Amino acid sequence: NYISATLALYLDMFNVFQSLLMLLGIMGGDSD
């Protein structure tokens, strides 16, 4: 249970981080 919750949280954080990076990349590309 503990491991499952930690894994889910880690995956969630990773997903958000990836989305942010993608957004930044798109913005940078648009700006450039």
C-alpha positions in Angstrom: 0.0 0.0 0.0 2.7 2.5 1.0 4.8 1.6 -2.0 1.8 1.9 -4.3 0.9 5.4 -3.0 4.5 6.6 -3.3 4.8 5.2 -6.8 1.5 6.9 -7.8 2.7 10.2 -6.4 6.1 9.9 -8.1 4.4 9.2 -11.4 2.0 12.1 -11.0 5.0 14.5 -10.3 6.9 13.1 -13.3 3.8 13.6 -15.5 3.4 17.3 -14.3 7.2 17.9 -14.8 7.0 16.4 -18.3 4.0 18.6 -19.2 5.8 21.7 -17.9 8.9 20.9 -20.0 6.7 20.3 -23.1 4.9 23.6 -22.5 8.2 25.5 -22.1 9.6 23.8 -25.2 6.5 24.8 -27.2 6.7 28.4 -25.9 10.4 28.6 -26.7 9.8 27.3 -30.2 7.0 29.8 -30.7 9.2 32.6 -29.4 12.0 31.5 -31.6 
